[in-house]
Amino acid sequence: TPVIQALWRPRREDYLRPGADTTAIMPAVSKGDGMRGLAVFISDIRNCKSKEAEIKRINKELANIRSKFKGDKALDGYSKKKYVCKLLFIFLLGHDIDFGHMEAVNLLSSNKYTEKQIGYLFISVLVNSNSELIRLINNAIKNDLASRNPTFMCLALHCIANVGSREMGEAFAADIPRILVAGDSMDSVKQSAALCLLRLYKASPDLVPMGEWTARVVHLLNDQHMGVVTAAVSLITCLCKKNPDDFKTCISLAVSRLSRIVSSASTDLQDYTYYFVPAPWLSVKLLRLLQCYPPPEDAAVKGRLVECLETVLNKAQEPPKSKKVQHSNAKNAILFETISLIIHYDSEPNLLVRACNQLGQFLQHRETNLRYLALESMCTLASSEFSHEAVKTHIDTVINALKTERDVSVRQRAADLLYAMCDRSNAKQIVSEMLRYLETADYAIREEIVLKVAILAEKYAVDYSWYVDTILNLIRIAGDYVSEEVWYRVLQIVTNRDDVQGYAAKTVFEALQAPACHENMVKVGGYILGEFGNLIAGDPRSSPPVQFSLLHSKFHLCSVATRALLLSTYIKFINLFPETKATIQGVLRAGSQLRNADVELQQRAVEYLTLSSVASTDVLATVLEEMPPFPERESSILAKLKRKKGPGAASALDDGRRDPSSNDINGGVEPTPSTVSTPSPSADLLGLRAAPPPAAPPASAGAGNLLVDVFDGPAAQPSLGPTPEEAFLRFVCKNNGVLFENQLLQIGVKSEFRQNLGRMYLFYGNKTSVQFQNFSPTVVHPGDLQTHILSAPPALRSQVDGGAQVQQVLNIECLRDFLTPPLLSVRFRYGGAPQALTLKLPVTINKFFQPTEMAAQDFFQRWKQLSLPQQEAQKIFKANHPMDAEVTKAKLLGFGSALLDNVDPNPENFVGAGIIQTKALQVGCLLRLEPNAQAQMYRLTLRTSKESVSRHLCELLAQQF
């Protein structure tokens, strides 16, 4: 009946013209094969007035079928087929079927097409991979595959693909490739075999063996049957992603086939022409296949491909041959896939500019989907040095789209494109438009717009007063969406740049005078006025009492965190403006502060009040001195935007190819919101702590440090050559060398590592003629490092004769990833005087790096899998050493990764891969180093399966260049 036949009949290829011959795919069912009993049953079900009546009718039919199957009289093939069809229909109505499977399997042995068809249909729908009948089914399928009957072979292949279980894959994965490339296979069989193999490969890639058939399957691209070619392209596209070298010969054949399609008229491929567009689905598949490889190396093939791409772009300019939407959809599908290939190659300036101009025409198209796709594609084009200027010519259209588009997703793509096309020449215009749009933007994308404005304002700021104005406007317009990363960053930049501090203080003071200002504005104002309020104190309108009154008027409206910051600002004011001391101490003495329910506020009030009362002016000035500049590091706002945008955003967010000399000041750690610097060890003299910390760091020798170390502990002699820190960093990319040397002692290191195990030989040489007494080198594990890395240093004798050398062996096992290296503490007496030194032991996480070789396709596939923002760490930095390619290569190999050739399209770049081996887990790692010799800068990108490892490896490796 039509109902059951529709369940199994293969779907006509979408691009076959109506009435095309499909008899090669599946034979028609003769009129005599109709099943009257099935038609009556379906009619009864449809005529049921209630659910109960339907269930009653179904139960009656199930009882009848069960009795027929269990009866003594053997059923003929027609009856089995009819009852199996009824069971299948009942199952499709949502009822469980627990019998009839054996009868369906028996139908597979029939020589009648209709009976075999129903048997395969039942098995495909109702039999699971764990069924006890799977062996019988496999035997029947094997017989049909060996029958050389194309109809039966197609039915068997369809069943394998529909079930797609691992058991079937193991049984037939070796046979299907043989059928696919056999010279006597019918076209319909080849087509089914290719799609069946594709299904099995997607389900269980390890089951499909690569062999000589891979070279032969490529030649199916030259097959005369377009259905075979279409199926083969789908299969090759999937296979070449894992084994690109095995299918490299497909490039020339794909280009040849694409050329014939593009240059043909619609009448040449009548059966595969869809609304006057020749074979659009096959064209799109061929273009996607070519995107799996770099541009062809053969000049003739490349020239033919460029000619094809130009032809597609030319046809896009021709008037449409039909007004129906199907015609434009097919035509535009090929066009957009062509543009994707042009962008992928990124090597043909003329094509890139033409693609940009074509997309520009779509920006004002009446179809919303086309406008969306055009904006999305132009975002990628904007990052190419060849097409960036062409993209910029459409800035007015994109700005208009940002203002007038009804669809929020299109507006978001417009904002993305403005961000991507921004450079020095148009930064102020784009930032201004995005700020204007922010006032009416949808709430769902406001935070993203804020991040982009903050990044652009920082990256292209020449006049930092404009940067300060922009960030304060951000807070005023969308304060709720300004994250901590944004206002931390502006505080960092203002702290690091003397030329903008006075302007920032003046501007934020004026912003705070608004009757209602956002809490983030209060935070920024509290920090900046606490640090640089003295720069505007000379103006009576912003005198110290006025500044304090203005800030304190906001105090009761703020959260606990902001109040804590303001209290720190108040104690800073006492140091900057002594005339405010009495007023501020009165505020701190207030019961609302000293007896505050919040512990943090109460503690700050008590400590700041005591500090202002007890400490002398000099000590107070030392404790409350101006914050030092923050070290320059990658901006945390970029990382925040990457997390917001997701996996595909990295290249568009920080692509530096087109403007290497841009004024990018991204960098620096995030400042803590508090404006009070960390107290030095001298703070204990004020009596504010009960006892000093157990291991206070030594005070720095800066000019502002009033105290020296009064506890004369043992100290080692000054080292010769590099400092211990420099020596430690040199061992990141090597295993042997001198770790430390001074006038008394030399320590050498020789180490080897394999997987998560290592062995280190330490050589201690006495450079004097006097014996070392009580010589005791020990390994110290700071914090919880003992659980991360185990080392077992054997004991040494306690004397080292003059001129002698002793050896210590460490056996090391890495249990988990770690960030801090173990410490080597060496103590001894020389001439009666105690000597001591503590060094970082050169054991870093990259020592357990196992290099991994992989093909380009595997690399890019793994790179895309590690696309979560927290899995990537990136650093852009100045070269500290001469940029020599051979030296760089040696360092990367010494770092532990395998260097992969012919992976990056730019031969100047370095690409590596490896696995960090620990006892608990393995951490896969991919790296990419991009040197820019002209700018004397590097961009280093690492992606690993663990966030902390990505950051740590990036920091370690960046310090080597």
N, C-alpha and C positions, 0 to 999 in steps of 0.2 A: 504494500500500500504506500501511498505517498508519504505518510508520516514516518514509517520506518526507513524508507529509502532516503529520505532527507537527512536522517541521522548519520548515514554512512557515505552517501554520495560525495566524492571529493569536490571541494569548492573550486569553481572555475577560476582560473587565473584572472586577477582583476583587470589585467590589460588585454585580455582576449576580446576581440570584437564580438558582438552578439552574433550567434549563428556559426562561430568558428568550429572546426572539426575537433571533437574531443574523444572520438572513439578509441584513440590510441591510449587514452588514460584509463578508461573503464568501459567495458561493454554495457550496452543498454539491457534492461530487464524486459523480457518479452511479456506480452499481456497475459499469457497463460500462467505466469508465476504468481499472480495475485492471490492473496490468502483471504478468502471470504470470512472464515471464522474470526480472524484478527480484526477485520473491518467491523464485524458485528459487535465484538467485545469493546472496541474503542467507542462505537456508537452508544452502547449501553452505558459506559462510563460517563460520556458527555451528557447523557440524558438523566443522570442521577440528580435528584432534587436536593440532597443533603449529603453531608460528609459521612453520616452513618450509612446511608444507602450505598455510597461508593465503596466503603470498606466492606459492607456485606457482599456486594457484587464481586469485589476482588477476592475475598476469602473463598467464595464459592468457586471462582475460576482457579485459584491456587489448589484447592482440594481436587478439582477435576484434573489439572495438569499432573499433580502428584500421583494420582491413581493411574493415569495413563503411563507415566514413567515407570511405575512399580508393577504394572500389569505383566501378565505372562506373555501376552502377544507382542512380538517385536514391532516397533514403530518404523515406518518407512521414513526416508529422508524428508519428504514434504511435511509430515506430521511433526517430526522433531523441529524442523525449521519454524513451523507455525507456533508451537508451544514455547520455544525459546524466544521468539519475537514477543509473545505475550508477557513472558517473564521480564524481558527487557523493558517493555512499556510500563509494567507495574513498578519496576525499579525506578524508572524515570519520574514516576508520579510521587516518589518519596518513600516507598515501602521497602522493607528489607527482603532480600531474596537469599535463602539459605540452601537451595537445591537447584538442580538443572545444569550445574557446571559440567558434569561429565557428558551430558548430552550435547552441550555446546562444543566440547572438545571432539566428540565423535563426528560432528558436522565438518570439522577441518579435514577429515579424510575423504569427504565426498568429492566427486569429480564434477559436480554441478556448481557453477559459479555462484548462484543465488544462495545455495545452502552453505558453501564455504564462506561467503560474504557475511551471512548472519552469524556463523560461528565465530569469526574473527571479531565482529562487532561486539558480541556478547563478552568475549574474553577481554577486549580492550577496555570495556566499561566496568565489568564486575570482578575480574580476577586480579588479585593483588600479587605483589612480587613474592610474598611468603606462602603462597598457596602450594599445597601438596601436588597439584596438577601441573606445576610449571615445567617439570621434566617432560611430561607427555606433550605439552604445548610446544616446547622447544623442538621435540622430535618432529611434530607435524610441520612446524615452520621450516625446519631443515629440509624436509622432504619437498616442500613447495619451492624453496630457494634452489634446490637441485633439479627441479622439474623442467627448467628452461621454458616453462609456459609463462609468458610475460604477465598475463593477468593474475595468475596465482602468485608469482614473485612479487608483484606490486602489493597484493593483499598482505603477504607475509611481512614485507618491509614496513607497510603502514602499521601493522600490529606491533612490531618491534619499537617503532618510533612512538606510538601512542602509550605503550606500557613503559618503555624507557627505563626499566629496572636494571640494577647492576648485574643481576643474574643473566638477563638477556644480553647485556653488553659483553659479559665474559664469554657467552656461548657463540655470539655472532660477530664480534668486533673484528675478527680476522677475516671473516668471509665477505663482509659487505664491501670493503675496499676492492677485493678481487672482482666482485660483480660490477662495481662502479667503473673500473678501467678495462673490463673485458671487451674485446673488439666485437663480439657477437651479441652484446646486450642491446636490447631495444631502447629507444630514447626514453620512453616512459619509465623503464626500469632504472636507467641511469639517473633520471631525475629523482625518483623515489629513493634510490640508494644514497644519493648525495645528501638529501634532506634527513634520511634516517641516520646516516653517519654523523651529521651535524648534531642531531638530537642526542645521540649517545656520547659524543665528545663533550657537549655542554654538561651532561649529567655526570660523567665519569671520565675526565680527560686521560687518566692514567691507563684506561683500558684500550684506547685506540693506538695500535702500534704504528710507529712511523717507519716506512720502508721504501722500497722502490716505487710503490704506487704513488707516493707523494709527487714524484717528478712527472708521472703520467697524468695525474689528476689536473695538473696545471694546464695541460693541453686541451682539456675540455672547454677552455675559454675560446677555442677555435671551432667548437662543434657547430654544425649548421642549425641544430635545433635550439631555438632561443630559450625554451624552458630548461633544457639541460645546462645552458650557459648560466642562466639566472640561479639555479640551484647550486652550481659549482662555485659561483662567485661568493655566495653566502657561506659555503663550506670553507673555501680558501681564506676568506677574510677572518674567520674564527681561528683557523689553524695557524695562520701566519703571525698572529699576535704572540704565540708562545714559541714558534719555531720560524722566525722570519727568514733565516738563511736557506731553509729547505724550499721556500716558495718564492725566492727572489726573482726567478725567471718569469713570474707572473706579471711583472711590471710591463714589459714590452708587449705581452699578449693583451693585457688589459687596455693599454693605450691604443693598440691596434683595433680592438673591438670597439672601444669608445669612439675612435675616429670614424669608424664605419657607420655607427649609429648617428653621431652628430651630423655627419655630412650627408646622410640619406634623406630622402623625401618621405613624407608620411605614407606615400603609396608603395614604397619599397618594402615596408614591414607591416603589411596590412593586418595580419593576425595579432601583431603586438603594438599597434598604434592606438593610443588612448587620447581621444579628442584631439586629433591632429598632432600629437606629440609622440614621436617614435620611441617605443620601449622606455618609458620614463623610469620604471622601477629598476630595470637593469642598469640604466645610466647612473642612477643614484648609487646603486651597489658598487659599480665599478669605481666611481669617484671616492667612495668610502674606502675601498680596498687600496687605492693609491695613497690615501692618507696614512696607511700603516708603514710607509717607507719614505725615506728622504727623496729629494728630486733625482730623477734618473741620471746616471753617469754618462750614458751613451748620448752623444750630441744629437744624433738623428732621432732617437726616441724622445728626448727632451723637446726637440723642435716640433715634433708631431704633436706632443701633448700640449705645448704652448699654443699651437694652432687650434687644437680642440677647445681649449679654454677661451681663446679669443672668439671662436665661432659661437660658443654659448653666450658670451657677453654681447656679441653682435645680435644674436637672435632675440635677446631680451629687449633690444631697442625696436624690433620690428613690430608693426601693429598686430594685434591678436587675430588669429584665424577663426576664433569662435568667441562669442560673448558669454558662454557658459562658464560657471565657476570651476568646473572640473578641468577645463583647458588651462586656465591661469594657475590653478593649484599645481598641476603637473609641470608646467613650464617653470614656475617659481621654485619648485622642489629641486629641479636640476640646477637652477641658477644659484640657489643658496648653498648647495653642496659643492658647486664649482668654486664659489667664493671661499668656502671653508678650506678647500684644497689649496687655493692661492695663498691664504693666510698661513696654512700649515707649512708650505714651502718657504715663504717669506724671503724669496730670492729674486723675484721679478718685479722691479719697481713699476714698470709700465702697467702690468696686470693689477698690482696692488692699488694704484691710483685709479684705474678704470673700475675696479671693484668698489672702491670708496665712492666714486661718482654715481655708480649704479645704486648703491645703498642710499645715497643721498636723495635720489628720486623717490625712494620708498618712504622716506621720513614724512612726506606729506600725502601718502596714499590714504584712500578712504578706508581701507581694510586695517583694523586695529592689529591683527596678528602680523601683518607685513611690517607695520611700523615698529612693533616690538622686536621682531627678528632683525630688522635693519639696525636698530639701536644696539642690540646685543652683539651683532657682528662688528659694528664699527668700534665698539669698546676694545675688541681684540686688535683691529687695524690700528687703533691709536697708539698701541705700544710698539709698532714697527717704525723704524727710522725712515723707511721709504714712503710710508703713507700718512705719517703723523701730520704733516703740513696740510695734506688734502683733507683730512678729517677736520682740522681746525676751521676750514672755510665754511663748515655747516654749523658753526657755533650759535648763530642767531636762530636757526631752525630748531636746534636742540633746546635752547632756552625757552623758545615759544612752546615747545612740547611740554617742558617742565611746568609751565604756567597754565596751559589750556587743556591738557589731556584729561579725559574723564576717568580712564582706567588707571588705578593706582600702580599696577605692575609696569605699565608703560612709563609713568612718571618716574618710577624707581630706576628703570633702565636709562632714562634721560639723565638722571642724576649721576648714575654710574659713568655714562659717557662724558659728561662734563668733567668729572673727576679724572678720567683717563686722558682727556685731551689737554688738561691744564699744564701750562709751563710758565716760565717767567713772563712771557709777553702778555698773557691773558689772565694771570692768577687773580689780580684784583677784581677784574670783571666777573670771573666765575665765582669767586668767593662772595662777592656782593650779591649776585643773583641767587646763590644757594642760601644766603642769609635771608634774603627777601622771601624766598619760597618756604623757608623754615617756619615762618609765622603762620602759614596756612597748611603746612604739610600734614599728611596723615600720621596719626600717632604711631602706627606700626613701623614707620621708617624714620622717625625723627632722630632716634639715637644714632642711626647709621649716618644721617646727614651731618649731625654734630661732629662725629668722628672724622668724617671726610673734610669738613671745613677746618677743623683743628689741624689736621695733617697738612693740608694745602697751605694754610696760613703760616705754619712753621717752616715747611719745606722751601717756600719761595719768598720768604720775608727778607727783603733787603733793608727796609726801614722797620725796625722792631717796634716802634711806636704803633705802626699799623697792625702788627701782630697782637700787641696788647689790646688795642681797640677791638679787634676781631673777636678775641676770646671773651672779653667782657660783654660784647654784644651777644655772643652765644649764650652766656649765662643769663643775660637779661631776657632774651627771647625764649629760650628753651632750657631754663635752669634745671628742670626735673630730669632732663635727658643728658645733662653734662656729667659724665662719670668721673670718678676720682682720678683716672688716668689723665683726663684732660686738664683739670685744674692743678694736679700735681705737676704736670709738664710745664705749664706757664710759670709756676713758682720756680721751677728748676732753671728755666731759661732766664728769667728776671734775675735770679741769684747769680748766674754765671756771667751776665753782661752788665758791666758798670754803666754803659751809655744809656740804658733804658730804665734804670732803677728809679731815678727821680720822676720820669714821666709816668711810670707805672704807679708810683705812690700817689701822684697828683690825680691821675685818672680814676683810680679805685676809690680815692677819697670822695671825688665828685659823684661816683656811682652810688656810694653808700648813703648819700644825702637824699636819695629817692625815698618817698614815704614807705613804699613796700619794695624791698629788694630780696632776691632769692637767697636762701641760706648758703649756697655755694659762693655767692658774691661776698657774704660775710666772712667765709673761710679764707677766700683769697685776700680780702681786705685786711683781715686780722694778721695774716702772715706777712704781707708786704709792708703794712704800717709798722708792725713789730720789728721788722728788719731795717726798713728804709724810711720810716716816718720822719726821721731827723732831717731828711733832704728837703722836706716841704714845711718844716716847722718854722722857718723864718717868716712865712706869710701869716699875718694875723688871722686870716680866715681859716687857716689850717694849723693853728698853734697847738702845742701838746695837749692842753686841757680840752680844746675843741675836738681833737682826734679821739681822745679817751671818751669823751661824752658821746660822740657819735657811735663809737663801737659799743659802748655799754648800753646804749639805748636799744640795741638789737639783742642784747644778751638774753633777756627773759623769753624771747620768741624762738630761741634756737634749741636744737637737740643737744644731748649730753656731749657728743663728740665735738660739736662746734663750741660749746661753752668751755670745754677743756682747752681747746686751742686758744680761745680768747683769754683765758686765765694765763696761759703762757705768754700771750702778747702783753698783758698787763705787767708781768714781771720784767719783760723786756723794756717796757716804757720806763720803769723805775731806773733802769740802767741808762737809757737814752735821755730821759727827761727827769732829773732829780726833783724838779718842782712838783711832779705829780705823785711823789712817793706817799705823802700823807693821805691823799684821796684814795689811792689804790689800796693802801694798807687798810683803810676803813672798809673798803669793799671786801677785802679778803677776811677781815675780822667779823663780818656780818654773820649772824647765826645761820643764815640760809646757806652759807658756804662751809663754815667750820663743822656744822652738823648736817651736811647734805646727805640725803639718803643714798646717793650714788657714791661708791667708794672712791672712784677715780677723781671726781670733783673735790671731795673732801680731802683726799691726800694731797692734791695739788695746792689747794688753798692753804693747808697747814704748812706744807714744805716751802711754798713761795713766801708766806708771811714770815716764817722763821729765817729763811735765807735773806730777805730784805732787812730783817732786824739785826741779825747776828754778824753777817759777813761785812768785811771792810770794803771800801770802794774798789780797791785793786782786785780783790778776790771776786767781787760781784762782777766787775768788768771782764774778768777771765772766764767765769762760768757762763756769763750771758753775752759773750762776744758774738759778733756777726757770723752767720752760718758760712762755712767755707764753700767754694764752688763744688758743684757735684761733678763726679767723673762722667765723661761722655760715653754713652752707650746707645744702643738702638732704642728708639722711642717705643714706649710701651703702648702708645695709642695705635701704632701699626698692628701690633699683636692683637689688640682688642678688636680692631676692624676685621682682621683675618678671621678671628673666632666668630664675629658677627656674620661675615659673608659666607663662610664655609669653605669647602675644599678647593674650589676652582678660583679663589680670589687672589692667591699669592702673587702670580705673575703680573696681574693688572694693578695691584696695589703698590708694588715697590719696584717696578721695572725701571732700571736705570740706564737703558741703552741709548735712549734718544737724547738725554741731557746729562752727560757725565759731569759737566761743570756746574750743575745746578747748586744753588745755595742750600744744601740740605744739612740742617743742623740736628737731624734726628740723632738722639743719643742721650746718655745719662740715665742714672738710676732714678727711680721714683723717690722724691723726697718724702719723708714722713710728715704728716700734717702738723706735728708739733713744731713750734719755732724755737724750742730750747735744745741746744746741742747736747750730746751725751756727756755727762760729767766726767772729768778726768779723775785720776786717783786722788788728786788733792782735795776733792770734795769732802772726803771723810774728815778732814781737819775741822770742818764746820760743825761736826757733831750731829750730822743729819742721819747717819747710819750707825747701827749698833756695832758693826764690825766690817772690815774691808772684805771684798769678795775673795774667794780662795785663790784665784789666779788672775789678778788684775793685769791687763796688758801694760807694757812699759809706756811711760809717757813719751810723747814725741818730742823731738828737739826743736819744735817750732818756736818762733819768736815770742808768741803769746803764752808760752808755757812757763809759769813762774816757779815751778818746783823741779827738783832733780831727784833721782833715785837715792834715797838716804840709806837704803838697805844694801850695803856692799856685798852682794852675793858673788859667787864664782863667775868669772867671765873668761871667755876664750880670747886668744890673741886675734888681732885683725886678720881677715882672710886675704890671701893673695889671689890675683886674677879676678874672675867674675864673682859676684855676690852669691851666697847660697841659693837665693831665689832664682837668679839667672842660670846657675848651674843646674838647678832642678828642672827648669823649663827646657834646657837643652836635652835632657833625657827623655822628653816626651816622644821624640822621634828617633831615639837611638837607645841602645842597651848597654853600651860599654863606654867608660871614660872616667874622668876624675870628678868626683862629687864635691870634694872640699879640699882646700889646701891652705895652710898658713905656715908660719916659720917653724912650728913644732910638729905638725901632723899632716899627713896626706891620706885621704880616704878615696880609694878607687872602687869602682863598681863593674861587675860583669854579670849579666843576667840573661836568662832565656825563659821563654814562656810558650806554653802549648795548651790550647783550649783554656780551661779555667785553672790550670796549674802553672806554677812558676818556680824557678830556683834562682837565687841571687847570691853571688859571691861578693863579700865585702872585704877589701884589703886595707889594713891599717898599717901605715908606715911611719916609724919614728924617725924624723929627720934630724934629730939631735944626737949627741953622744952620751946623753944622760938617760938612764932607765926611767920609763913611766911606771909609777906605782899605782896600785888600786885601779887598774885600767878596767873599765866596766861599760861596754856598749850594750844598750838595751833598746828594744823596739816598743814604742808606746802607741797605743791605739786610742786616739781622741774620740770622745763621745761613744757612740754605739758601733764604732768601726770594727770592734772585735767580732761582731756578728756578721760583718760583711766580708772581711778578709782575714784569714788565719795565717800566721807566720810562726815558725818554730825555730828561734835562734839558739843554737847550742852555746853553752857557756865557754868563755875563753879564760886562759890563765890571766891572772891579775897583773903580771909584769910584762912589759915590752922593752926589750933591751935596745940600747942606742943603735941606730942604723938598721934595726931589724924590722921585719914585716910579719904580721899575723893575719890569718884568714878566718872569716866567719861565714858560714853557709846558712841561708834562710830558705826554708821550704814554704812556699806560699800557695794558698788555695783561696780562690775567689768564690764566696758563697752567694753574694748578691751584688748588684751594682752599688757603687759607692762614689762619693764626691770628694772626700778629704783623704789625702794620702796618709799612711802611717808615718810616725816620727821616729827618727833615730837619735837617741840621747846618748852622748859619749861623755863620760866623766873619768878623770884620772888626776894624779898629782905629779907635778913636774917641779923638781927642785924644792919640794915641800909645799909648793903653792897649789891650791886646788884649781883645776881647769874644767870647764864644762861647755858643751855646745849642743844645740838641738837642731837637727836638719830634717827636712822633708825627705823621706825615703822615696826614690824614684819608682813608685808603683802607682800608676794611674790606670783608669778603667780601659784605656785603649791598648794596654799591654795584653789584654785578653781578647784582642781583636783577631778573628780568623778571616783572612781574605777570601772573598767569594767571587768567582768568575761568573758572568752572566751575559747573555746576548742583549742587544739594544732593546728588543721588544720586551724581554723579561724585565729589564731595568725600568722601562717606562710604565709597564704594568704595575710593578711593585711601587714605583714612585707615586702613582695615582692612588694606590691602596693606602699609602701613608699620607693621606691628605688632610687629616684632622689638624686644626690649628695648633693644638698642644703637641703634636708629633713633629713639628718643624721648628728649627731654630736657625735664624739667619743673622749675619753680621756683615756690615759694610765698614771697611776700615782702610786706613792709609798703610802703604807698604813701609815697613821699618827696615827692610834690607833690599839690596838690589834685586830687581825682578828677573831672575834667571830661570828659564823653563826647566833646565836639567836639575837645578837645585830644588825647585819646587817639586818636581817629580820624585826626587830622592826623599824629600821630607814626607810626602804623602805615602810612599811605600814604607818608610820608617814608622809612620803613624800606625800602620797595620792594615790598611785597606788595600784591596786589589784595584789597580788602575784599569779602567775599561776603555779600550780604543774604539773609535768609530761609533760612539754613542751620541755625544753632543754634536749638534750641527755645526757649532763653532769649534774648529780644531784647536784654538788657543785655550779652550776651557779644559778642565780636568774633571773626570767623573770617576767615582770609586764606590766600592761596595764591600761589605763584610758583616760578620756576626760577632757580637760581644758574647763570649761564652762565660756563663757563671753556673754554679751548681744548681741554683734554683730555677733559672730561666735563661733563655737565649734572646738577645735583643738584636734584631736585624737593623742594619744601618746603611743608608745611602748618602753620598755626599757629592756636592758639585762646587767647584772652585772656579770663579770667573775673574781672571786678572784683566785689568785695564791699564796697559802700559802707559798710555798717553796721560791718564789722570793719576798714575801711580797709586792705584787703589785696587782692592780686592772686594769681591762679594762672595761670601761663603754661606752655603745652604746645606743644612743637615736634616735628614728625616730619619727618625728611628721609631720603633714601636713603643718607646717609653719617653715621657716628657723630660724627666730630669736628665736622662742620658743625652738627649738631643742638645739641651742647653750646655751641659758640661763639656761634651765633645767639641761643640762649637767654640767655646771659650778657650779650651786647650789648644785647638788647632790654629785659631786665629792669632794666638801669641807667637806662633812659629814664623810668621811672615812679616 
